[in-house]
Amino acid sequence: KAEDSFGNTVTGFTNSATLSDNTGTISPTTTTAFTSGQWSGNISITKKQKDVRITATSSSISSQSNQFNVQAGNVDHFVVGNITSQTAGIPFLVEVTAKDLYNNQVDQFEETVNLSDLTGTIAPAVSDSFAMGYWAGNVTVTQVRTNNIITVQRTANGTQSGTSNGFNVIHNNLDHFAFGSIPTTQTAGAQFGITITARDAYDNNVTNFTGTAS
């Protein structure tokens, strides 16, 4: 309402007013013309924040609303924290945050998500329950892969998902040797070829092994 200094509605005020708020995300930012000193309309604010106030301004006149809180909307997607290069079979931390359409953290989300990756070897396959829209836990991947990606997907009640950045999984230390197949019949004294590969405990090739074997 447009009011005079005594709280009376100024019915002759028919201008518009500029709208702003302390999140910087209010829409629209201008009202239509007032009617009989009053304007009503729908607005939206897209940033989660406490103690929000809306300010209406026209010329040199400016006033604020009461304080109110803006909470996050429903889960729209998940954001996975940055993952660097990892070693096969060694646990590493994965951080996942539930976000709404406007990238606000959804504090009320306390469910689990399914975990998968391009190697098909990630464990565990399901996270623990989120707390305040956030989960962090250790996982392992046992297969070597360049540009591996982890996908998280809501376990129940929806199809919301998210993916990590690409990261490399490198082999672990030498664990054993693997022989290539040798034809079942050989002739005494005749040479035949054999292939031996250095492997880690998860059967990945240990590409940096340059030693000899007896």
Helices and strands as residue ranges (DSSP letters): E 18-21, E 49-52, E 54-58, E 61-64, E 68-70, E 77-80, E 86-87, E 92-99, E 113-117, E 134-139, E 145-148, E 150-154, E 161-163, E 167-170, E 176-179, E 196-199
